[in-house]
Amino acid sequence: MFYESEYEYDIAILGNDPAGVKFAQRACHEIARVVLIEEARYVSEQSVAGLTRLVGTARFETEHKIICETEQGSLSLTAQQIVIATGSSAVSPRWMIEHPQVVFAENKNSLEQFDCLAIANKDSVKLVSGKDRILEEVIASGIIGLSEEQGQIRIFLDSGKSILVDAVVAGQVEQRGCTSSLNLEAVGLFADDRGCLWCNDNYETWATGIYAIGNVVGYPSTECTIKKQIEIVMNSILALRTASVCV
């Protein structure tokens, strides 16, 4: 049995989901020793008073011990509770190519100079034009491939037809939880087929003391807002701390 005094931190938060930073703000108001581990390419610029921040890739060694790989080397830390907030990332459709005129929806502003855009969803393609992105046509076909053609993008459809546009936006794409680097097996956890974690009603995973919030949650992520998730997890952790003091 571990006791509070044996840990370096009360709470360790892993990941770059905005929910993690919001949770860190709440945790620093309630609990003294909080650490947030973020990957270098996604570090949040939001300042949180009293928060220890590390930049690196985190993985589990035990339910209370985290290894963080930084530019300076590996370091280990312990925490009484751990909150996974690694978020999710878009999975590239099979037809997607690496090209500045083929982007995910969140990067569509980079295509403002182009007139004719195709917004690709799972089973349809919307053609829009002009600065106001006026809808011109909806094609009830899926995409099977793309190719560059004289500064434009040719779209090959599963109907056998093809169309030529200025740029392509991947609209509805699958999101996958960012859990592959966490070494979940070390704590008896496994992600579902979308890389997400299933939790109980307190957003605690099947590993005691390890919680998940934000887009990495597979269940019950649709049940409440991020604000509510943070409140539920914080109340659960505070209740456990109160109970341990009373023992």
Rosetta blueprint (number, residue, H / E / L):
1 M L
2 F L
3 Y L
4 E H
5 S H
6 E H
7 Y L
8 E L
9 Y E
10 D E
11 I E
12 A E
13 I E
14 L E
15 G L
16 N L
17 D L
18 P H
19 A H
20 G H
21 V H
22 K H
23 F H
24 A H
25 Q H
26 R H
27 A H
28 C H
29 H H
30 E H
31 I L
32 A L
33 R L
34 V E
35 V E
36 L E
37 I E
38 E E
39 E L
40 A H
41 R H
42 Y H
43 V L
44 S L
45 E L
46 Q L
47 S L
48 V L
49 A L
50 G L
51 L E
52 T E
53 R E
54 L E
55 V E
56 G L
57 T E
58 A E
59 R E
60 F E
61 E L
62 T L
63 E L
64 H L
65 K E
66 I E
67 I E
68 C E
69 E E
70 T E
71 E L
72 Q L
73 G E
74 S E
75 L E
76 S E
77 L E
78 T E
79 A E
80 Q E
81 Q E
82 I E
83 V E
84 I E
85 A L
86 T L
87 G L
88 S E
89 S E
90 A E
91 V L
92 S L
93 P L
94 R L
95 W L
96 M L
97 I L
98 E L
99 H E
100 P L
101 Q L
102 V E
103 V E
104 F E
105 A H
106 E H
107 N H
108 K H
109 N H
110 S H
111 L H
112 E L
113 Q L
114 F L
115 D L
116 C E
117 L E
118 A E
119 I E
120 A E
121 N L
122 K L
123 D L
124 S L
125 V E
126 K E
127 L E
128 V E
129 S E
130 G L
131 K L
132 D L
133 R L
134 I E
135 L E
136 E E
137 E E
138 V E
139 I E
140 A L
141 S L
142 G L
143 I E
144 I E
145 G E
146 L E
147 S E
148 E E
149 E E
150 Q L
151 G L
152 Q E
153 I E
154 R E
155 I E
156 F E
157 L E
158 D L
159 S L
160 G L
161 K L
162 S E
163 I E
164 L E
165 V E
166 D L
167 A E
168 V E
169 V E
170 A E
171 G L
172 Q L
173 V L
174 E L
175 Q E
176 R E
177 G E
178 C L
179 T L
180 S L
181 S L
182 L L
183 N L
184 L H
185 E H
186 A H
187 V H
188 G L
189 L L
190 F L
191 A L
192 D L
193 D L
194 R L
195 G L
196 C L
197 L E
198 W E
199 C L
200 N L
201 D L
202 N L
203 Y L
204 E E
205 T L
206 W L
207 A L
208 T L
209 G L
210 I E
211 Y E
212 A E
213 I L
214 G H
215 N H
216 V H
217 V E
218 G E
219 Y E
220 P L
221 S H
222 T H
223 E H
224 C L
225 T L
226 I H
227 K H
228 K H
229 Q H
230 I H
231 E H
232 I H
233 V H
234 M H
235 N H
236 S H
237 I H
238 L H
239 A H
240 L H
241 R H
242 T H
243 A H
244 S H
245 V H
246 C H
247 V L
